[in-house]
Amino acid sequence: MVKTRQAAADISSLTSPSELNWLELSALSGTSTVAGVDEVGRGALFGPVVAAAVLLPADAWPELIAAKIKDSKKLSSSRRTQLAQQICTLAIDWKIGFASTAEIDRLNILQATLLAMKRAVLKLKVQPTLCLIDGNQSIKDLLIPQQTIVKGDERSLNIAAASIVAKVWRDDLVLRLASKYPMYNLTSNKGYGSQKHLLALQKYGTSPLHRKSFRPCQISC
């Protein structure tokens, strides 16, 4: 408890009022183990949807806030990689879950996203007492208390951390796959529907890892 209170004091000394909007600040005086859960790749045409679950200790807060942690989409690729390494080193526990393209096509992207989130949470070796879920959809049949937060990656440090870890993990996966499917320009677009990607779909059709249920992929078939 002393360490937790000290972390809260350290954060107050490091941050401006606008930076103190992180929702978990209210939990710093308690003992709850809070996990942030977020996904990436929901809008991509290629590859799995990936989720991360991240548990951060209270004494990691000052370091991460000082490092200007924020929503992964607002960071450069190199900065995301640096922060992901820092987050994973500081975290009590973190895990990745994903749903394959076949599962996306079978379930739909929303249900596949929630499945990826659930898999990430269930892989955690340290069970959280609360999961903060980015968005407005709860994870079905998750036997752990959860709270959805719209724009959670802007309002929750743990969710922002999960966003960064998931993004770096998925980008690394797509980059490894890019050499197998060079025609789709995956190195640049990371599986999203860039103009070059869409033109390649029209010219070459889909790969086994494209989401056939997504309209741009259906047009190309």
N, C-alpha and C positions, 0 to 999 in steps of 0.2 A: 504493500500500500504506500509506503514511504517513497519507493521508486516511482510509482505511478504519479504521485503528487508532484514529485520533483520534475517528471517529464512534462506535466502540465505547466509548471512554472517556467521550464526551459522554453516551451513552445510560445508562451505569452511574451517572453523576452525577445524572441526571434521574429515574430510575425506582426503584421499590421492587422487592423480590425477586419479588413476584407479577406485576409487569409485565415481568419478564425471561424469561417463559415462551415468548415468540415463538420459533418454531423456527429462523428464519433467523439468529438470533444466532450460531449455529455457523458460518455462512457469512461472517460479517463479516471473519474473518481470511484469507479466500481471495479469489479473483478471479472466482468464478462469477457469472453474470448470471442471477438467479432471477426467474421470472415467477409471479405469483399468478393463479389462474384460478378464477372463481366465477360462478354463474348466479343469476338471479332470475326469478320468474314461473312456476316449475315447477307450482305448485298453482293457478294462475289458471284461470278459465274462458274468458277473453277475451284475445286478443292473443298476440304471439310470446313464446317463451322467449328470454331475453337473457343473454349471457355477456360478461364483460370479462376481458381479460388485461392485467396491469399489471406493469411493470418499475420498481422503485424503486432509486435509488442509495443507497449506505450512508449518505451524509451527509444524506439526508432523514429518516432514522430518528428522530433526536432531536426534530425539529420535529413529526413526525406522532405520536409517542408523547406528547409534551407536549400535543398537541391532543386527546388522549384518543380516538384512533381505536379503533373496535371494530366488531363485527358490525353491518351496516347495519340489521338488524331492531331493534336496541337504541338507535337514534338517532331523534330527531325529524326531521321532513321538512326543516325549515330547517337543522338541523345537518348532515344528510346532504349537502345542497346545498353548504354552505360547505366541508365536507371534500372533496367531489368536486372542487371547483374547486382546492383546495389540492393534492390528489393529482395531478391532471392537470398542474398547473404544475410540480410537483417531479419527476414521473416521467421516466425515461429514454425510455419509450415506453408507450403504452396504446392498446388497440383494443377495439372492440365487435364481437361476432358475434351473430347471432340465427337462430332457426329459425321459420318462419312457422306459422300455425295449420294450413295445409294439410299442411305437413311433419310437424307434431305428430300430426295425424290419420292420416297415412300410415305413419309410422315407429314411433309410440308416444312418450310424453313422455320416457322415459329416453334413447332413441336421439336424439331431437331435441335434448335438452339437451346431450348429448355432441357433437353436430354443431355446435351454437352455440358451445360451448367451443373446438372445433377451429378453427372459422372465426375466432374472436377471436385465437387464437395465431398462425395462419397469416398474419394481416394485419399482425402486428408487423414493423416495419422493422428492428428490432434483434432478431436471433434469440437466444432464451434458451438457456443451457446446461442449464437444469433448469426444469420446470414443476411447481409445487405445485398440485394439483387438489383442490378441496373435495369431500369425500365419499369413497366407497369404490370408485368406478368409474373405470377408466382410459379415456383417449381412444383409440379404435381407430385404428390406422394413423398415429399421430402419430410422426414420425421425430425426436423430441426426447425425451431422458430425462424421465420424469415420476414424481412421487410423489403418491399419494393420501393425504389427511389428513382423517379423520373429524372433523367440527366444526372444519374448518380456519379458518373465519372467526373463531374464538375463539383459535386457536393460532398463526396465521401473519399477520404484518403485511401481507405482499403479498396474501394471500387476502382479508383484511379490506378492504384498499384496493380490490381488484377487486369485492368485494361492494357497496361503497358506490357506485362508479362505475357498475356495472351497474344498480343499483336506481334511481339518479337518472335515468339515461338512459331506462330503461323507463317510469318514472313520467311523465316528460316526454312520451314518445310517447303513452301512454294518455290523458293530459290533452289532448293535441292532438286525439285521436280522440273524446273525450267529447262534443264539440259536435255531432258527426255522429250519435251514438247517445245522446241525452240520457235516454232512458227507462231505461237500465240503471244510472244513478247511478255512472258510472265515475269521476267526479271524486273521490268518497269512497272507493270500494272498489278502485280501480286494476285492475279486472278480476277480482278474487277473489269468491268465492261468499258475499257478505253476504246477509242476509235480503231486503233490497230488490232486490238483483240476482236472487236466485232467484225472487222474486215477479214481477219483470219478465219473466223468461224464461218463466214460466207464462202470463203475459198476452200477451206480444208475440212469443214464439218467439225463435229465435236470429238474430243478425246474421251477415254473411259472415265476421266475424272471431272468432266463437265457435268453441270447440274441440268439434266434433260428436262426437268419440270419448269425451268426458267425460260421465259419467252425467247430471248435472243438465241438460246441453244436449240429451241424447237424450230425456229425459223431456218436454222442452218442444216437441220436434219434432212 
